[in-house]
Structures are given as structure tokens and as C-alpha cells.
Amino acid sequence: MSNQVYSTGRRKESIAKVWVSNGTGNITINKKNIEDYFQR
């Protein structure tokens, strides 16, 4: 049994996919740390 949840969001022609699972609390986006992905 997996402790992973999957969801998809759509707006106009864009699609966002997310997998959430138990872990360390680190957020990774496209294999980058969240601070490196969103630099603002």
C-alpha cells in the first residue's frame, strides 16, 4: 500500500500534476528545491 496521493489541475490549456507522499517535508519541483525554483 502506497502513502502517495496524486492530483491533476487544469486551467485553459495548462495541466499541473502533483504527487504528495509522506517524507521529510522537503518540496521538490521539476527536480529542484522550492527555493531554487521560486527565487522571489
Buried (B, 14 or more C-beta within 10 A) or exposed (E): EEEEEEEEEEEEEEEEEEEEEEEEEEEEEEEEEEEEEEEE
